[in-house]
Amino acid sequence: MRKRGNKLIAVIFVLAILSSVCILTPMNAFAVNKTSAASTVVRGDVDGSGTVTIKDATILQKYLARMLTLTADQLTAADVNQSGNVSLVDVTYIQMLLAKMISDFPIANNDSLNGENNIKLTVWTSQATLSLVKQQCANFAKLYPNKNITINVAADSESCAPADVLKDPSKAADVFGFGSDQLIKLYPALSPVPAANKLEVSSENLSQAVDACTYDNTLYAYPRTADDGAIMYYDKSVLSDQDVSSFEQTLKVCDSKGKEFAMDVGNGYYASMFMFTG
């Protein structure tokens, strides 16, 4: 996500590295269904029938679910917004066209970055993912070699980032993560997600995840995960899947076999299980 007043590149970047979906920048043009005068491939006509129908949306959904494969021409037709990637966004546009919510498919402007150049960004991530995010940022910059993109990646975890943002929003990172429960504090320092990106966010995520990033009917962030949980590691030579289905049974088996069970009970994040699960 980006701070109020920062440039659009931050929005494009966060889609690329956090959501792993196609880059969709503000739509700057509408085009006829044919990809070009020299091509017979009709955008949206995935089955090649000559007409865009609900069957095309169904085929595309099955492709995305890895239930079938598509030919090169079918993939060209499936990429209705010409973003270079086929995703649920394309399915949604086909459905919107059939419902007469739009008169033609919009085209994603992937190359111009709104005409920006010499772009500098700061990204915060956890220490554990620092090297990974640095590589992702480097890969993103390579997509636009003529834009002179410089991305500084620093360690600032999701638990610390909200407080650091609120200390001075003007010095905060352009892209950072935070728990959805912090949105109520952070939204005054954030810019709303651009209207052109809302469709992609909504189509690529569970509605509950989108709601968690929304305040007062305004979307302020991009969901990164639909849940927030902890992982328990256990020795399967000692505990069975059934044993670990309950906390009481886990302790009972460990005790009977002379094994130890470790848990950070002083951390309210984990100890809350006792209050919320009974």
Protein Blocks (a to p, Z undefined) as FASTA:
>chain_A
ZZehiafklmmmmmmmmnopacddddfbdcdfbfbfkbcbdghilnonopacfklmmmmm
mmmnopaccdfklmmmmmmnonopacfklmmmmmmmmnopafbdcdddfknnnopahiac
dddddfklmmmmmmmmmmmmmmmmmnopacddddddfklmmmmmmmommlmcfbdcddfk
lmmmmmmmpccddfklmmmmmmmpcfklmmmmpgehiafbdcfbfbdcddddddfklbcf
klmmpfklmmmmmmmnopacdddfkbmklmmmmmmnZZ
